């Protein structure tokens, strides 16, 4: 499996997935047409399918142009998004199996950011859209805090530590600043913030991450950590301190950070 991480628009990522045995190619989240099309043309790729993590315009902005350039594309999305994603002709649900050439994968339904948000697990890599970011998570536009908490902590967190995490936006530096704010004594966060600052100064991408790194530095996966619980108790006097309440509190804090 070969993966092209393609910066799109202002801070989005689209991803091209290539089966190196068959040459079959799919795009995950065609945020912008031209950068994706340029990579396809440059490498002579055989685009066969589009996989959408959710229906927001900044993730499917290049879809209609791709459909015009490549008639007959298979367009996948969650079954609840069939009226929201142009040209969607294949519906997916939790646990659906997918194939890109000889690459096998499955769908993890992760409601929270939207009701139909899904992640794609392909071999040792997961494509998380706006559910899980580097050191952060998406805003709750349609789902509830409980849905997002469950999606992150039951749907994604149990994956093996070496799983590579390809997320939908380059928000990592800002998310790490919040992680430091909410858990200032976390040395893993401090080290990652320092490294990410240096990398971004060089113009380097922060995708992919790994589940090991996210579990060590992402506050939305660390709602049982003593430092985060202490921060919430200090900032929200009288707030319940069970994991879901902690998650809800830090998501509220991040929205105004």
N, C-alpha and C positions, 0 to 999 in steps of 0.2 A: 504494500500500500504506500503510495506516494501522496503527500499532502502539500498543497500550495496554500499558504496563508496570504490573503490578498486584502490590503487596506483599501477601504472604499469610503466614499463620501468624506465626512469630517473625521469620524473616529470609529467607523464600523469595520468589521471584518466579514469577508466572504471566504469560503473555503472550497477549493477544488480537490476532489478525491479521485485518485487514479488507481485502477487495478493494474499493476505492472505485468500481470500474466496475460490479460485480455486486451488491455488498452482502454477498456470502458471507463468513462469518466462521469462523475456527478458533481453538481455544485450544491453546497449547503449555504443557504441564505444569500441569494443573489442581490446584495444591497445596491449595487451599481453596475450598469451594463459594461461600460467601456473597460475598466481594469480587468474584469473577468474575461471578457471577449478577447482582449489583447493577450492574456496568458494562454487561452485556448488556441489562438492563432499561432502564437510564438512556438508552442510545443506540439502543434499538430494533434491536439487532443480530440477524442471522440466523445463529445458530450451526449449523454443519453437521458439524464434525469436531473431533476431539481428537487431538493429536500428542504422544506421550509420549517424552521423551528416555531414560528408563529406568524401572525398576519400583519404585524406593524409595518408601515410603509418604508421605514428605514432599513428593513431587512429583505423586502421584496421589490425594492425600487427598480431593479434591472430586469425583473422577470418578464414583463411584456415584450421588451426588446429582444430578450433571448428567445422567446417563443416565436417572434417574427424571423429571427435568424436561423433557428433550428426547429422547423415544424416537426411535430410528432413527439416532442419532449414529454416524458412522464413527469408530472408535477405532483409531489407528495406533500401532505400536511395532515394535521390532526382532523378527525372527522367533524369537529365542531367548526372548523375554519373553511369548509367547502364553499361558503358564500362570500368569504372575505379574501381569499387568495385567487387572483385572476388565473384562469386556465387550470386550476387544480382538478386533476382527473384521477387521483388515487388517494383514498382515505386510509389513515393509520389510526391505531388506538394503542393503549398501553400493552406492551409485550409483542407488538407486531414485529415480524421478522423482515429484514430488508437485505438486499444484495446489490452490490456494485461490482459487476463482473464476478470474480470468485471471492470477493470480500463479503463476509457475512456480518450482519449486525442486528440490532434490535432497537425498538423504541421504548424510551422511558417517558411516561406522561408526567409532566411537572407543572401542574397548574399553580398559579400564584401571580406571576407577571401578567399573563393572560390565562383565560380558562383553558385554551387549547395549546399552551406552551408544551413543546416536547423536546427532548434531547435525543441525540443519535449516538449510540454506543457501537463503534466499529473497531473490532479487535481490541487493542489496548488504548483506544482513544475515545473520548466523549466530546461531543459538540453541543454546547450548552446554551447557545443563543443568549437570551437575556435572563436566564434563570440563575446561573452562577458566573460571576466574573472573577478576574484575578483579585483576590482579597475582598470581594464584595458580592452583592446579588442585585437583581433587578427590583425596580419599584413595583408596588402592588397596584396595577391599574384595574384589574378585573377580579383577581382572586383575593382570598382572605389571608391574614397572617398565618393561620393554622395550615392552610394549603401550602403556602410557600415554605413554612418550617418543615412540613412533612416531605415536600418535594426535595428539599436540600438534604435533610438529615436522615431520611429513610430511603429516598430514591437514589441519591448520588453519593452521599458520604460513605456508604459501605463498600464502594468500589475499591479494588486493590490500590495500595499506595502509589504504585508506579503508573497508574492510569494517567495518560496525558489529557489535559483539559484545554480545549480550544473554545474560547468564549467569543461573544458577539461584539464587544466594544473594547477599545483601548482606554479603559478607565483605571488601570491598575495603580498608577501613581497616586491619584486622588483617593482611591479606596484604601490604600495603605496609610495615607495620612489620617484617615478616619480610624483605621484599625489601631494606629498608635495612640490616637486620642482616647479611644475606649479601653485600650489595654496597654498602657504605657510601659509596663514592666516586662512585656513579652519580647525577649531578645531576638526571637525568630522574626518578628515583625520589624524590629529595628534593623536587622541585617538585610532583610528583603527590601525595605524602604531605601536603604543606602545603595544597594545594588541596582534597584530599579531606577533610581534617580540618575545614576551613572549611565545606565543603559539607554534611558530616554534622551539624555544629553547627546548620546552618540547616534540617535535616530533608530535604535534597535527596537524591535517588537517585543512585547512581553508575553505573547501567546506562542506556544502553549505553556501552561503551568503543569503541575502534577497534583494528584489528590493528596499526596503526602505534604506538599507545600501548602495547599489550601487548608488542610486540617490543622496545620501549625500556625497559620497566619490569618485566616479568614474569620472574622468575628461571628459571621452568621452560621458558621459550623462549630462555634466554640461557646455556645450559650450556657454550658455547664462549667466553664472555666472560672476559677475563683476571681481572677482579676476583672473579668467582664461583669460578673455578678456584683462585685464591689462597686464598680463604676455606676451600674444601674441603680444600686441602692443609694448611692450618694446623689445622683442626679434626679431621681424620682422617688422622693420620700414616700413610703407607704406602698410602693409598687410591689406586686407579687413577684417572687424570684424563682418560680419554676421556669424550665427552659423556654416554653412558648411565650410566657410573659416577658422574659428577658429578650427573646428575639423581637417581639413586638415593640419593645422599648427602644432597642438599638436601631431598628428599621425606622422608627419615628425620628430618632436623633439624626440618622444619616440623611433623611429627606430634607433636613434644614441645615446640614453641615456645610 
